[in-house]
Amino acid sequence: MIVENRVTPSERVSALRECIDRKGFARILEAHNGLSGIIAEKASVRINGKVLEYDGLWESSLTDSASKGLPDASIVGCDSRYHTIDEILNVTSKPIVVDGDTGGEAAQFEYLVQHLERQGVSAVIIEDKIYPKRNSLDASANQDLEDPDSFAEKVQAGKEVAISSDFMVISRLESLISGAGVADALERAEQYIDAGTDGIMIHSNKSDPGEILEFADAYRGLCERMGRRPILVSVPTTYNSLSDAELVARGFNLIIHANHMLRAAYKAMSEVASAILVGGSSLDANPLCAPVPDVFATVGFDRITRNDRERAESRRLLNAKKNGSAVALKSQH
């Protein structure tokens, strides 16, 4: 546990909106447990004298399910998701955005919003597909869209129960995933904006970003006509030929790198498991593994042992002082 990361739930809830208001955008990285959350939070590089780091974390349905050895098909329940979110919140301080799948029925979504806000989550993203959802990156899966009126009612219900205006309900458009096209996505975006959504996420599983950029260009005009512009969200997993800077220039305010930490862990663990079998010992796996002291330092174990030593020394000095006072008192008699 990284006890130095002290931030109240209310402070964390407002942190994402404050970041976007200050910079115009936020870049966030997926985390699926406490350790990946710490790594994502601490990640930083210096380029041309400027320190780059992530602005927040993404708790993904796909990677949460996969880390438990289960498919992303609405199988992992809310309690298990809450536990994972708590793991990450407990050891980090940056804002967290949660993948809320479809959000369930309106009444279920109300409880989800209340729980996440109480935990300190900054935003929840729900997608306009019918329950049970199938992962959008699987092109062979059935991707049926929810009725937009019903989804808009769900968005409105979530906004009504949120206590803080800083907590964001973000609507994820699956029109491009289902093949309904950009026009359908824009119609749905208009309904969800009218319902009070705080953000619009346009999703695509194609490597060609053409439809994404077409939507972004049209979104500007749509928001001008409606007199309100919710933040625009991108998850460039498949169309990552576009840089984050290019997405920001096209109007995106939140960029989510949604599953890379889990995929990297999967690849590394597979390679280590094979290396030990091939080599007949773990020696050949050493170059693929972080040193144990690095892990200790990351999760705060070195802080505990350092405090153990300091407390032991304090007790020794205190006992020595007591013994010295006792000897002095005895010599006076």
C-alpha positions in Angstrom: 0.0 0.0 0.0 1.3 3.4 -0.9 0.2 5.3 2.1 1.8 8.6 0.9 -1.0 8.8 -1.8 -3.5 10.7 0.4 -6.4 12.1 -1.5 -10.1 12.2 -0.4 -12.8 10.7 -2.6 -14.3 14.2 -3.3 -10.9 15.6 -4.3 -10.3 12.7 -6.7 -13.8 13.0 -8.2 -13.2 16.6 -9.3 -9.6 16.0 -10.5 -10.4 14.8 -14.0 -12.7 17.7 -14.8 -10.1 20.1 -13.4 -7.4 18.6 -15.5 -9.4 18.9 -18.7 -10.4 22.5 -17.8 -6.8 23.3 -17.3 -5.1 21.6 -20.2 -8.0 21.0 -22.6 -7.4 17.3 -22.6 -6.4 14.3 -20.4 -4.5 11.1 -21.3 -5.3 8.0 -19.2 -3.9 4.5 -19.1 -5.6 1.2 -18.2 -5.1 -0.5 -14.9 -6.6 -3.8 -13.8 -5.2 -4.2 -10.3 -3.3 -2.3 -7.6 0.2 -3.0 -9.0 -0.7 -1.9 -12.6 -2.4 1.2 -11.1 0.9 2.1 -9.3 2.9 1.6 -12.4 0.5 3.7 -14.6 0.4 6.4 -12.0 4.2 6.6 -11.6 5.0 6.3 -15.3 6.9 9.4 -16.6 9.5 10.3 -19.3 11.4 13.4 -19.9 11.5 14.6 -23.6 13.2 17.8 -24.6 13.2 18.9 -21.0 9.5 18.3 -20.5 8.2 15.6 -18.1 5.3 13.6 -19.6 3.0 11.4 -17.5 -0.6 10.1 -17.5 -3.4 12.3 -16.1 -5.5 9.4 -14.9 -6.4 5.7 -15.0 -9.0 3.6 -16.8 -10.6 0.6 -15.1 -11.6 -1.6 -18.0 -14.3 -4.2 -18.2 -12.2 -6.2 -20.7 -9.0 -6.2 -18.6 -10.7 -6.7 -15.3 -12.5 -9.7 -16.7 -9.4 -11.1 -18.4 -7.3 -10.6 -15.2 -9.8 -12.9 -13.5 -9.6 -15.4 -16.3 -13.1 -14.6 -17.6 -14.4 -13.3 -20.9 -15.7 -9.7 -21.3 -19.4 -10.7 -21.6 -21.1 -9.2 -18.5 -20.0 -12.1 -16.5 -18.0 -10.4 -13.7 -20.5 -8.8 -11.3 -20.6 -5.4 -9.8 -19.2 -6.4 -6.4 -16.1 -7.9 -8.1 -15.7 -4.8 -10.1 -16.0 -2.6 -7.0 -13.3 -4.6 -5.4 -10.9 -4.1 -8.3 -11.6 -0.4 -8.3 -11.0 -0.2 -4.6 -7.6 -2.0 -5.0 -6.6 0.7 -7.5 -8.0 3.6 -5.5 -6.2 2.4 -2.4 -2.7 2.8 -3.9 -3.1 5.7 -6.3 -4.1 9.3 -6.2 -4.9 10.2 -9.9 -8.5 10.3 -11.2 -10.1 7.1 -12.4 -12.6 6.5 -15.2 -14.6 3.3 -15.0 -16.0 1.2 -17.9 -19.6 0.7 -16.9 -20.5 -1.6 -19.8 -24.2 -1.0 -20.7 -25.0 0.4 -17.2 -27.9 -2.1 -16.9 -31.4 -0.8 -16.4 -31.9 2.8 -15.4 -32.5 1.8 -11.8 -29.3 -0.3 -11.7 -27.3 2.5 -13.3 -28.5 4.9 -10.5 -27.0 2.6 -7.9 -23.8 2.2 -10.0 -23.3 6.0 -10.2 -23.9 6.4 -6.4 -21.4 3.7 -5.6 -18.7 4.9 -7.9 -19.0 8.5 -6.8 -18.8 7.4 -3.2 -15.6 5.5 -4.0 -14.0 8.5 -5.6 -14.3 7.6 -9.3 -14.3 10.7 -11.6 -16.4 9.3 -14.4 -18.3 6.3 -15.7 -18.6 5.4 -19.4 -21.6 3.4 -20.5 -22.2 2.0 -24.0 -25.5 2.1 -26.0 -25.6 -1.7 -26.7 -28.2 -4.1 -25.3 -27.4 -6.3 -22.3 -25.6 -8.7 -22.2 -22.8 -6.8 -24.1 -20.2 -8.4 -26.3 -16.7 -6.8 -26.5 -16.6 -4.3 -29.3 -13.2 -5.4 -30.5 -14.6 -8.8 -31.6 -15.7 -8.2 -35.1 -17.5 -11.6 -35.2 -19.7 -10.8 -32.2 -23.3 -9.6 -32.4 -23.4 -5.9 -31.6 -27.0 -4.9 -31.2 -27.7 -1.3 -30.2 -30.0 -0.2 -27.5 -33.0 2.0 -28.2 -31.6 5.6 -28.0 -34.6 6.9 -26.1 -34.1 4.2 -23.4 -30.3 4.9 -23.3 -31.0 8.7 -22.9 -33.3 8.0 -20.0 -30.5 6.0 -18.4 -28.1 8.8 -18.8 -30.5 11.3 -17.3 -31.2 9.0 -14.4 -27.5 8.7 -13.7 -27.0 12.5 -13.8 -29.9 13.0 -11.4 -28.5 10.8 -8.6 -24.9 12.1 -8.8 -24.2 14.4 -5.9 -21.3 16.3 -7.4 -21.5 18.2 -10.7 -17.9 17.1 -11.2 -18.8 13.4 -11.5 -19.2 12.7 -15.2 -21.6 10.3 -17.0 -20.1 9.7 -20.5 -22.1 8.1 -23.3 -20.3 5.6 -25.5 -21.6 5.4 -29.1 -21.4 2.0 -30.7 -22.9 3.0 -34.1 -19.6 2.5 -35.9 -19.1 -0.9 -34.2 -22.5 -2.1 -35.2 -22.2 -0.8 -38.8 -24.9 1.8 -38.4 -22.5 4.6 -39.5 -21.6 8.2 -38.7 -25.1 9.6 -39.3 -26.6 7.3 -36.7 -23.9 8.1 -34.2 -24.5 11.9 -34.6 -28.3 11.4 -34.1 -27.6 9.4 -30.9 -25.1 12.0 -29.7 -27.7 14.7 -30.1 -30.2 12.7 -28.0 -27.6 12.0 -25.3 -26.4 15.6 -25.1 -30.0 16.6 -24.7 -30.3 14.1 -21.9 -27.4 15.8 -20.0 -24.5 13.6 -20.8 -21.1 15.0 -19.8 -19.2 13.4 -22.6 -19.5 11.5 -25.9 -17.2 8.6 -26.7 -17.2 7.6 -30.3 -15.8 4.0 -30.7 -14.4 2.1 -33.7 -12.8 -1.2 -34.2 -11.3 -0.3 -37.6 -7.6 0.6 -38.2 -8.7 3.4 -40.5 -9.6 6.4 -38.4 -11.6 8.0 -41.2 -15.0 7.6 -39.6 -13.7 8.7 -36.2 -12.4 12.0 -37.7 -15.5 12.5 -39.7 -17.5 12.2 -36.5 -15.2 14.6 -34.7 -15.5 17.2 -37.4 -19.3 17.0 -37.4 -19.4 17.0 -33.6 -18.1 20.5 -33.5 -21.1 21.8 -35.6 -23.6 19.7 -33.7 -22.5 21.1 -30.3 -22.5 24.7 -31.7 -26.1 24.2 -32.8 -27.1 22.7 -29.4 -25.3 25.4 -27.4 -23.4 22.8 -25.3 -20.3 20.8 -25.8 -19.7 17.7 -23.7 -16.1 16.4 -23.8 -15.2 14.2 -26.7 -13.6 10.9 -25.9 -11.3 8.6 -28.0 -10.1 5.0 -27.4 -7.5 4.6 -30.2 -6.8 0.9 -29.7 -7.2 0.0 -33.3 -6.5 3.3 -35.0 -3.3 4.1 -33.1 -1.6 5.4 -36.2 -3.0 8.7 -35.0 -1.0 10.2 -32.2 -2.5 11.6 -29.0 -1.5 15.1 -30.1 -3.3 14.6 -33.4 -6.4 13.5 -31.6 -6.3 16.5 -29.4 -5.9 18.8 -32.4 -9.1 17.2 -33.9 -11.1 18.1 -30.7 -10.7 15.1 -28.5 -10.5 15.9 -24.7 -10.0 12.5 -23.2 -7.8 9.8 -24.7 -7.9 6.3 -23.2 -5.2 3.7 -23.8 -7.6 1.0 -22.8 -6.0 -2.4 -22.5 -2.2 -2.2 -23.0 -1.1 -2.9 -19.5 -3.0 -6.2 -19.4 -1.9 -7.2 -22.9 1.8 -6.4 -21.9 1.5 -8.5 -18.7 -0.1 -11.4 -20.7 2.8 -11.4 -23.2 5.5 -11.1 -20.5 4.0 -13.9 -18.4 3.7 -16.2 -21.4 7.3 -15.6 -22.3 8.5 -16.3 -18.8 6.5 -19.5 -18.4 7.9 -20.8 -21.7 11.5 -19.7 -20.8 11.5 -21.7 -17.6 10.2 -24.8 -19.3 12.7 -24.6 -22.2 15.7 -23.8 -19.9 14.9 -26.3 -17.2 15.3 -23.6 -14.6 14.4 -20.0 -14.0 17.8 -18.8 -14.9 16.9 -18.0 -18.5 13.8 -16.1 -17.3 15.8 -13.6 -15.2 16.3 -11.1 -18.0 12.6 -11.1 -18.6 11.8 -10.4 -14.9 12.1 -7.3 -12.7 14.4 -7.7 -9.7 12.5 -8.5 -6.5 13.8 -5.3 -4.8 12.2 -3.2 -7.5 8.8 -4.8 -6.8 9.3 -4.3 -3.1 10.0 -0.6 -3.7 7.0 -0.1 -6.0 4.5 -1.6 -3.5 6.1 0.2 -0.5 7.6 -2.8 1.3 10.9 -0.9 1.6 9.1 1.8 3.5 7.8 -0.7 6.0 11.3 -2.2 6.6 12.8 1.3 6.9 10.2 2.3 9.5 10.8 -1.0 11.3 14.5 -0.1 11.6 13.8 3.5 12.7 11.3 2.3 15.3 13.7 -0.3 16.6 16.4 2.4 16.9 14.0 4.7 18.7 13.1 2.0 21.2 16.8 1.2 21.7 17.6 4.9 22.5 14.6 5.2 24.7 15.6 2.1 26.7 19.1 3.3 26.9 17.9 6.6 28.3 15.7 4.9 30.8 18.5 2.5 31.9 20.9 5.5 32.2 18.4 7.4 34.4 17.9 4.3 36.5 21.6 3.9 37.0 22.1 7.6 37.9 19.2 7.4 40.4 20.6 4.3 42.0 24.1 5.9 42.4 22.5 8.9 44.2 21.3 6.5 46.9 
